Amino acid sequence: MEKKQRQILHVDVNNAFLSWTALDRLNQGEKIDIREIEAVIGGDESKRSGIVLAKSMKAKRKGVYTGETLYQARLKCPNLQVFKGDYKSYRKHSNDLYKILLQYTEKIERFSIDECFLDMTDYLGNDTLINKAYEINRRVKKELGFTVNVGVAHNKLLAKMASDFTKPDRVHTLLEEEIPSKMWTLPVSELFMLGKKTLPKLYNMRIKTIGDLAKQERIDMIKKFGKHGLLMWEYSNGIDNSEVNYLEEKPKGIGNSVTLPRDICSKEEIEKVLLTLTEQVAYRLRRYNMYANVVNVQLRTKDFKDFSHQKKLISPTSNTKNIYDLAKELLNEMYKKGTFIRLVGLRVDNLIEKDEMQLSLFTNEEDKKQEKLDKVVDELKNKYGYSSITRAGKLNSEEIVRLKDV
């Protein structure tokens, strides 16, 4: 079977330290947004060795750059205001971002405090990677108060390069067919993982752009630079097979949401969306060998008004049907006929380990059938990929499972 094409996002916080400090100050009642003035985040200014960790756009326009001393920065920008960093606060903001990203996939590599790689290959369902990128971009801005760039690609290298395109608050793609137009035209110094010491050697070889490097003979680059020459040649051609390195962590809640391609006002259509979301969430729940106690349904109208209802399950479960039944009940409680909906979300919370739950001796036959069905579906998804299996019709014990071509 042909290997599935990977779906990778790179999420990068725009000017993280300055943005997070600005957000903290505004939340404490400050009237001035330091992102809008000549400001930097730096160390002890009384020491000439203190350096600029982050800078505002106005400071950047005065020639201030990250990594230079605060003394040098003040020579260029006399009105510069310096603010101390707060690592504890930065870690909190970073964790808040991570919690949102966990609603999309568990395969997250925290590349640094302000950037993450997401492997979305088995987590798109019927949605697209670009839609998820825009959704993440919007949600972070609305829910957390800072902005991110999101790179969309089929490997980590291209996703990282894409997120570094025009900033701030943007979503960029860098697909294989876009490499010549979007990447090869860039200065070779922009290539990820290219060291400063290597640049003069490349310039001496008349290699000025990433495209110049890509057109070199592979064997010649290896002879001149060894393993690093191979890496440079592969990267310049958009080749990167490295995996998203993630740590399996037991979640406290699992959720997913989808921005619809068009606004819908039919409760039956919303229920179909809920079914897809329930399948995704319950599948992830069972992968962790956990049970949920609470189900939450979220709706966003075409006017961007959000509504959510939640309710406790009769007993902890990872059963798709039980979760879906309660989700429909919540939908009935909150949905007003004729309201146009553009986003639907479902989340399960108060999770417990399956081992903590002693199965009831009185579990009914219907639940047992559903558990067997869920197990069969999960095994097929694990073997052929998540999107290979869909459920046809309503959930019930005689449910039909359709296997797509694999």
N, C-alpha and C positions, 0 to 999 in steps of 0.2 A: 504494500500500500504506500502511495506517495506521501512523503512527510508533510505534515500540515504547516502552512506558512505561519510564522509567529506574528503576534500582534503586540507591539511594545509601545508604551508611553514613557516619556521622561517629564516629570513635573519639577519645575525649578522656581523657587520663590524669588520674586523680583526684589533685588536689593534688601535681602532678608533682615540683616541686623538693624539697618536704619528704619525699615518698615515696621518691624516688631517694636522697636523702641518708640517710634512715633505713635503706634497704636496704644502702647502702655500709657504714654503721657496723655493722650486724648481721653482714654478711659478714666484717668485720674483727675480730669477736669481742665487740663491745659487747653488753651484756646488756639495755640499756634501748632500747625502740623509741620514738624521739622523736615518733612519730605519736600516742603515748598520753600525752604530757605537755604542759605549757604551753611550746610551742616555736615558733620562727619561723626561716625562712631570711632572712638580711639581710646588709647590707654592713658596713662598718667602724663599729662601735658608738661608737668614740671621736669620730666626726664626727656632729654633730647632724643632718646631712643624710642619714645612712644610712637606708634605707627597708626596710619589710617586703616581701619578695618572695613569701613563702608562710607559711602559719600552720597550726597544728594545730587540731583541733576544740575542744580545751580552751582554747586561746588565743582562738579565735573567740568562745567563750561569754563570755569576759571583755571582749569588745568590741573586740578587736584586728582590724584589717582590712588587707588588702593595699594597699600604696601609702602608708600613713602612715609617719611617721618612727619609728625604733626608740625614740627618746626618748619620744614620745607613747605608744607601745605599753607601755613599762615603767611609765608612770604608771598605766595601767589594770591591769597585770599584773606586780606587783613580782617574782614568782618566775620570770618569763619567761627561758627559755634561748635564746640566739641562736647559730645555726650559720651558718658561711660557705657560700656556694654554690660548686659546683665545675662549671663549664661543660663541661669536658672529660668529666667523668663523665656529665653530663646528656646530652651528645651521644651517648655510647656507649649509654645506656639507650634513647634515642630511636631510634638505629639498630637496636637489638635488636628493638624494636617493629616497625619498618619491615620488617625481614626476615621476621617472621611474617606481616605483612599482604601481603607480596609473594607469599605462597603462595596467596592468594585472587584477586588481580588485579594486573596491572601498572599499571592506571589509578589511581594514588594521588597525591593532592595533599597535600604536607606543608604544611599551613596554618600551623603553628607548630611549635616543638620538641616540643610535647606533644599535638598533635592532627592528625589526617589525615582527608581525605575519600577514600572508596573508591567508584569506579564499578563496580558488580557486574553491570551490565546483561547482558553477554555471558558471564558467568563462573559462573552459578548451576547450569548443567546441569539436573539433575532435582531440585535442592534448592530451598529457599525462602530469601528474604532474612533473615527473622527467625531461621531456624535457624543461618545463618552468623553472625549477630550474636551469638547466645548462645555459639556455638562459639568465636569470637574472644575474647569476654569471659572464658570459662573458661580458654582456653589461655594468655592473657596472665597471668592470676593464677597458674596452675600453673607455667608455664615461666619467667616473668620475675620473679614475686614481688611485683608491684604490680597495682593494679586500674584498670580503665577503665570509663567509661560509653560505651555505643554507641547512637547515634541511628539509627533506621530510617525511611526516607522515600523519596519519589520525586523529590526535588530537594535541592540542597545546603542551602538555607535551612531547610527543615523538618527535615532530618537534624540540623543544628546546633542548632536550637531543642529538638529531642527529647533530644539528649544533655545538655542543660542542665537537664532536669527533675531529679527527686529524685536525690541522690547520697548515697554513692558506690556503685560496683560494680553498676550497673543497666543494663538494656536497655530502651529506650523507643521506641515507635512514634509517628509523627505523620503519619498518612495524611490525604488530602484530606477524608474524611468525619469525621475527628477534630478538624479545625481549630476548629469552634465550641466544642466541649467542653473541649479541651485547651489551645488557644492564645488564643482570644478572651477568655477569662476572666482572663488574666494582665494585670498592670499594663503600661501602654504602654511604660514604661521598660525592660521585658524584651525588647522587639523588637530583633532583631539589627540592628546598624549604625545605631541611633538615637542621635544625639549629645546630650550633656547640654544644650547650648545650645538645642536644639529643644524640650525638655520643657516649659519655662514657656509657650511659645507654644501648645503643644498643650493644656496645662492651661487656659489662657485661653479655648480653644475648647470647654471642657468635655469634652475627650477624655482619659479616665482609664485606659481599658483598650485592649488591642489590638483588641478587638471594636468599640469606639467608633470607632477609626481606620478599621477595615475598612468601616464603614457610611457613611463620608463619601463625598460625590460625588467621583469621580476628577478631574473637571475643576477643581473647587474647590481640591483639594490642589495641583494643578499651578499654578494661578493664584497661590496664596499662597506656595508653597515652590519652584516651578520643578521642575527634574529630580529634586531630592531629594524633593519632594512625591509625584511619580509612584512613585519607589522605595519610599517609606514605604507608600503605598497598596497597591502590588503585594505587598510583603512581608507586610503585615497580612492580606492575602487569600491568603497562601501561594503567591504566584506568583514563580517564580525559574527562569529558563531558562539560567543560567550553567553552563558546563561544568566538569567536574573537570579542572583544569590539571595535567597530569602530564608528567614528562620520561621519554622512552624511554631506559632503561638496560639494558645487556646483563646478564642475571642470571648468577649463579654456579651456581644450581640452581633447578629449577622443581618445585613440588609442589602437591598438593591432597589434602584429606581430607574425609570426610563422616561426620557422626554419624547413625547409622541411626534411622529412626522407630520401629523395634523391634529387639530383640536377635535375631540370627540364628545358627544353628549348622549350617547347610548349606554345605559347601564350594562347591557349585555356585552358591548365591546370592552368596557372597562373591566368586566369580569374576566374576559379572555386575557387581557393584559395582566391582571392579578394572578391568573393561573400560571402564566409564563414566569412571573416573578416568584411565585410560590415554589415552583419546581426548582428554580435556581437556588433560592435560599435554603430549601429543605435538603437539596443535594449537598450543599456545603455543610449544613448542619450534621448530616450523617457522615460526611468525610471526617469531621472532627470527633465523631462518636459522642455527640452531645444531644441533649433534649432542651426544648424551649418551654418556657412557662408563660410568656406573654407575646401577643401578636399586635403589631402596630401597622395601620394603613395610613398613607399620606396621599393627599390630592392637591394639585396646584391648578388653579383655574387659568383661563386665557388672560385674565387680568393680573396674574401673578399673586393671587391670594392663596395662602396655604391653609389647609385643614388637615387635622390628623385625629384619629381615634385609636385607642388601644384597649385590650381586654385580656384578662388572664384565661388561659386554657383550662378546661376541666381537670386535666392532668398533664404533666410534662410529656412532650412527644416530639418525634422527628418525622412523624407521619405526614406526607404531603396532603392527603385528603383532609385530615383534621385541621391543619393549618389553613388550608384553602377555605374550608367551611366557615371558620371563624373570620377570615379575611372578608368573605362575602357578607357576613353578618354585620361587620363593621362598616362596610361600604353602604349597606342598606340604611344604617343609622345616620350616616353623614352626607350622603349624596342627595342633592336636590334636583329633581327632574328638570331637564333643559339646560343645566349648567354645562358649559363647555370646559373640558379638562385637557390640559396640555402635559401634565406630568403625573405619573402614578408611582408610588413607592410602597414597599412592604419590608417590615423589619421584625425580627424575633429577638426577644431579650430575656434577661434572667436565666441565662443558660446554666445547665448543670451537666456534669459528666454522666454518661449513660450508666456507669457502674454505681453511681450514687442513687440511682432510681431502681428500687425493687419493683419489678414488673408485677402488675396486679394479677392475681390468680383468676380474676373474673374478666380478663381482656376478652372482648367479644370477637366472634368469628370474622366480622367485617373488618375490624382493625388488623387482625392477623393476615387476612387476604391482602390488605393494603400494604402491610409491611413486607410481604413476600413480593408484591408487585414492585414496590420501591427498590427492593434489593436487586431484582432482575434488571430494572431500568438502570440503576447505578452501575451494575456490572457491565452492561452494554456501553454506557457512556465512558466508563474507565477504559474499555477496550478500544472503542472506535472514536472517542472524542465526544465532548459534551453535546455539540450541536447535531450529532448523528441521530439522536432520538428525540421525537416529539410525541406529545400525547394528543390523541384525536378525540374530540367531543368532551363531554363532561366527565369529571372524575367519579368513578364508582367501581365497585368490585369487578364488574365485567368490562372494565375499560380496555380500549384497544390501544396497543403501543405500535407506532409506526416507525420502522427503521429506514432511514434515508440511505441513498446509495453511498457506500464507503469504499 
